[in-house]
Amino acid sequence: MLLPVNRFGIFHGRLNIFGATGINGTDGVGALGTDGGVGGAASAVTVPSSDPTNTANATGGTGGVGGAGDVGFSGGNGGNGGNASSIATTSTANAAGIGSATATSAGGTGGGAGVGSPAGGGAGGNATSNAIVIGLPNASVTSNANGGSGGNGGNGGASDFGKGGSANAQAVGIANRQVTVSGTAIGGNGGPGTTSGGNGGSASLSSGGLGPAVFGISLTGGTVTVSGTAIGGNGGNGTFSGGNGASVSLLSNGGVNDAVGGATSGTLNLTQTAIGGNGGQGFAGFARGGDASSIIVGSNPYGSLSYNLTVNATGGYGVGGFIGARARRERDRNG
């Protein structure tokens, strides 16, 4: 039996890792088609070194296509896309005193369903990214995670067939002077289905309870600018009904599960954005757009000279009976 290759790399400088494509299913002869194989996982890690700029890119492999069923038999399901994980760490500055780290991950696309109802497309691969710069005069940090799109064909909706992959981004910058940190997570889009489209994938900014997911600190009062964005995946189109868009909820209130955070005695700029995914199109309509909630509760705990909070929330568009989704944004400076 052939298995997908999982590809991993640890390096410094710039690293690109790609997961292998899943094995295609076998066409049935007087039988069902077999399922496509899962796409290979990809993991890219750049470790601290003498290089002031480190970039880690990981892309999961595409799922294998399901085999066709013989006459009167179901086709095989598409294989799920491979997961992707990237971590970039920098601890050396360039001549201008700047250290940069960029981590980008993209889940693999789900494989398409084999011919013969009711086979389903594979789910998109999940993506996680984390970029880190610590102990330098200035820090520039960027982290992007993109869930894979669901595979074509079959019946999505309530099942996980054709569902978009999830995405989670983290980023940390700690420096003496200026700090700029950005983290963006985008859920994968649901795949189109012959009956129902796949649902959109979730998007989050989370450290798993270890502190703010997107975070910056200036040790000597430099300007700190932190931006965190999560965008839910769109639902896939379906012949009968579209998939639902994914909802997004971001909360930052000074706790260990915050989406964004920062500290400086100078200027602190925190921006938090939540965008729900759109519902997919279908003959019968009735696909829901994703809700969006973005809340920051801040009390200026580190006594920043200038304390600026920006919150954004946009609900996804619905289809048919679901005109749209709710959007909620709140900002409370408390001092």
C-alpha positions in Angstrom: 0.0 0.0 0.0 1.4 3.4 -1.0 1.3 6.1 1.6 1.7 9.9 1.2 5.0 11.4 2.1 5.1 13.7 5.1 7.8 16.3 4.5 9.6 18.3 7.3 12.5 20.7 7.3 14.5 22.6 9.8 16.8 25.3 8.5 17.7 29.0 8.7 17.2 31.7 6.1 14.4 30.8 3.7 12.7 27.4 3.7 10.0 26.0 1.5 8.4 22.6 2.2 5.7 20.9 0.2 3.7 17.9 1.1 3.2 15.1 -1.4 0.0 14.6 -3.3 -2.2 11.8 -2.0 -2.6 8.6 -4.1 -5.6 8.6 -6.4 -8.3 6.0 -5.7 -8.9 3.0 -8.0 -11.8 2.8 -10.3 -14.3 0.0 -9.4 -14.9 -2.9 -11.7 -18.3 -4.3 -10.8 -17.7 -2.5 -7.4 -17.3 0.8 -5.6 -14.5 3.2 -6.4 -11.9 3.4 -3.7 -11.1 6.5 -1.7 -8.3 8.9 -2.6 -5.3 9.1 -0.2 -4.6 11.9 2.2 -2.2 14.6 1.1 1.2 14.6 2.8 1.7 17.0 5.7 4.3 19.7 5.5 6.3 21.3 8.4 8.8 24.1 7.9 10.9 25.4 10.8 13.6 28.1 10.6 15.7 28.2 13.8 17.6 31.2 15.2 20.9 31.8 13.4 23.2 34.6 12.1 20.6 35.4 9.5 18.5 38.6 10.4 15.7 37.5 8.1 14.1 34.1 8.4 11.1 32.8 6.3 9.3 29.5 6.7 6.8 28.4 4.1 4.8 25.1 4.4 2.2 23.8 1.9 0.2 20.6 2.5 -0.2 18.1 -0.3 -3.4 17.9 -2.3 -5.7 14.9 -1.5 -6.0 12.1 -4.0 -9.0 11.9 -6.3 -11.6 9.2 -5.5 -11.9 6.3 -8.0 -15.0 6.1 -10.2 -17.6 3.6 -9.3 -18.8 1.1 -11.9 -22.4 1.5 -13.2 -24.8 1.5 -10.3 -22.0 1.8 -7.7 -20.7 4.8 -5.7 -17.5 6.5 -6.5 -14.7 6.8 -3.9 -14.4 9.9 -1.6 -11.7 12.4 -2.2 -8.7 12.3 0.1 -8.3 15.1 2.7 -5.7 17.8 2.0 -2.4 17.6 4.0 -1.9 19.8 7.1 0.7 22.5 7.1 2.7 24.0 9.9 5.3 26.8 9.8 7.5 28.3 12.5 10.1 31.1 11.8 12.3 32.4 14.6 14.9 35.3 14.4 17.4 36.4 17.0 19.9 38.4 14.9 19.5 42.0 13.7 20.7 43.5 10.4 22.9 46.6 10.2 19.8 48.8 10.8 19.0 46.9 14.0 16.0 45.1 12.6 15.2 41.4 12.9 12.5 39.9 10.7 10.6 36.6 10.7 7.8 35.5 8.4 5.9 32.2 8.7 3.3 31.2 6.1 1.4 27.9 5.9 -1.3 26.7 3.5 -3.3 23.5 4.0 -3.6 21.2 1.0 -6.7 21.2 -1.2 -9.0 18.2 -0.7 -9.2 15.7 -3.5 -12.2 15.5 -5.8 -14.9 12.8 -5.4 -15.0 9.9 -7.8 -17.8 9.6 -10.4 -20.8 7.9 -8.8 -23.1 9.4 -6.2 -23.0 9.9 -3.2 -19.2 10.2 -3.0 -17.8 13.3 -1.3 -14.8 15.6 -1.9 -12.0 15.6 0.7 -11.7 18.2 3.4 -9.1 20.9 3.1 -5.9 20.6 5.2 -5.5 22.6 8.4 -2.8 25.3 8.7 -0.9 26.7 11.7 1.8 29.4 11.6 4.0 31.1 14.2 6.6 33.8 13.8 8.9 35.0 16.6 11.5 37.7 17.0 13.0 38.2 20.4 15.8 40.3 22.0 16.7 42.7 19.2 16.7 46.5 18.8 13.7 46.3 16.4 11.3 43.6 15.4 9.2 42.9 12.3 7.0 39.8 12.6 4.5 38.4 10.1 2.5 35.2 10.4 -0.1 33.9 7.9 -2.1 30.7 8.0 -4.5 29.6 5.2 -6.7 26.6 5.5 -7.0 24.4 2.4 -10.1 24.4 0.1 -12.4 21.5 0.2 -12.5 19.1 -2.8 -15.0 19.1 -5.6 -18.1 16.9 -5.8 -20.4 14.9 -3.6 -22.5 15.9 -0.6 -21.1 18.5 1.8 -23.3 20.4 4.2 -23.8 18.5 7.5 -21.0 16.1 6.8 -17.3 17.0 6.6 -17.1 16.2 2.9 -15.6 19.1 1.0 -15.2 21.2 4.2 -12.5 24.0 4.2 -9.5 23.5 6.4 -9.0 25.4 9.7 -6.4 28.1 10.2 -4.6 29.4 13.3 -1.9 32.1 13.4 0.4 33.2 16.2 3.1 35.9 16.2 5.4 37.4 18.9 7.8 40.3 18.8 9.9 41.5 21.8 12.5 44.2 21.2 14.2 47.2 22.7 12.7 49.8 20.4 10.2 49.5 17.6 8.0 46.5 17.2 5.5 45.6 14.4 3.6 42.3 14.6 0.9 40.9 12.3 -1.0 37.7 12.4 -3.6 36.6 9.9 -5.7 33.4 9.8 -7.9 32.6 6.8 -10.2 29.5 6.9 -10.3 27.4 3.7 -13.3 27.6 1.4 -15.7 24.8 1.1 -15.6 22.7 -2.0 -18.5 22.8 -4.6 -20.8 19.8 -4.3 -23.2 18.0 -6.7 -25.8 18.1 -3.8 -24.6 20.5 -1.1 -21.5 22.6 -1.0 -18.9 22.1 1.8 -18.9 24.4 4.8 -16.2 27.0 5.2 -13.2 26.4 7.5 -12.7 28.1 10.9 -10.1 30.8 11.5 -8.6 31.7 14.9 -5.8 33.5 16.7 -4.9 31.3 19.7 -1.8 30.3 21.7 -3.7 27.6 23.5 -3.9 29.5 26.7 -0.2 30.6 26.8 -0.9 34.4 26.4 -2.0 36.6 23.6 -1.6 34.9 20.2 -0.4 38.1 18.4 1.7 40.0 20.8 4.4 42.8 20.9 6.6 44.3 23.6 9.0 47.3 23.5 11.3 47.3 26.5 12.4 50.9 26.2 9.1 52.7 25.3 9.2 52.3 21.5 6.1 52.2 19.4 4.4 48.8 19.3 1.9 48.1 16.5 0.0 44.8 16.7 -2.6 43.6 14.2 -4.6 40.4 14.3 -7.1 39.2 11.7 -9.2 36.1 11.4 -11.4 35.4 8.3 -13.8 32.5 8.1 -13.9 30.4 5.0 -16.7 30.7 2.5 -19.2 28.0 1.9 -18.9 26.1 -1.4 -21.6 26.2 -4.1 -23.9 23.3 -4.5 -26.4 22.1 -7.1 -29.1 22.0 -4.4 -27.8 24.1 -1.5 -24.6 26.0 -0.7 -22.3 25.4 2.3 -22.4 27.7 5.3 -19.7 30.4 5.8 -17.6 30.0 9.0 -18.1 32.2 12.0 -15.3 34.0 13.7 -15.0 35.2 17.3 -12.1 37.1 18.7 -11.7 38.3 22.4 -8.9 40.3 24.1 -9.6 41.2 27.7 -6.2 40.9 29.4 -6.3 37.1 29.8 -4.2 34.2 28.7 -6.5 33.4 25.8 -6.4 36.8 24.2 -6.2 37.2 20.4 -4.0 40.3 20.5 -2.0 42.2 23.1 1.0 44.5 23.7 3.1 46.4 26.1 5.1 49.6 26.0 5.5 52.9 27.9 5.3 54.7 24.6 2.6 54.3 21.8 0.6 51.1 21.7 -1.6 50.4 18.7 -3.8 47.3 18.8 -6.1 46.3 15.9 -8.3 43.2 16.0 -10.5 42.2 13.0 -13.0 39.4 12.6 -14.7 38.6 9.3 -17.3 35.8 8.8 -17.3 33.7 5.7 -20.0 34.0 3.0 -22.6 31.3 2.4 -22.4 29.3 -0.9 -24.8 29.5 -3.8 -27.4 26.8 -4.5 -30.6 26.2 -6.4 -32.6 26.0 -3.1 -30.5 28.7 -1.4 -30.6 28.7 2.4 -26.9 28.9 3.2 -25.8 30.9 6.2 -23.1 33.5 6.3 -20.7 33.3 9.2 -21.2 35.5 12.3 -18.3 37.8 13.4 -17.5 39.0 16.9 -14.5 41.2 17.8 -14.1 42.5 21.4 -11.2 44.3 23.1 -11.4 45.3 26.7 -8.3 47.3 27.7 -7.3 49.2 30.8 -3.9 50.4 29.6 -2.2 48.1 32.2 1.4 49.2 31.2 0.7 52.9 31.3 1.3 53.5 27.6 1.7 57.2 26.7 -0.7 56.7 23.8 -3.1 53.8 23.9 -5.0 53.1 20.7 -7.6 50.3 20.2 -9.3 49.4 16.9 -11.9 46.7 16.5 -13.5 45.5 13.3 -16.2 42.9 12.7 -18.0 42.0 9.4 -20.5 39.2 9.1 -20.6 37.0 6.0 -23.3 37.2 3.4 -26.1 34.6 3.5 -28.1 33.1 0.7 -31.8 32.6 0.3 -33.6 32.6 3.7 -30.4 33.8 5.4 -29.9 37.4 4.4 -26.7 37.8 6.3 -24.9 37.1 9.6 -24.4 39.1 12.7 -21.4 41.3 13.3 -20.5 42.5 16.8 -17.6 44.8 17.7 -16.8 46.3 21.0 -14.0 48.4 22.4 -13.6 49.3 26.1 -10.5 51.3 27.0 -11.2 51.6 30.7 -8.7 54.4 31.1 
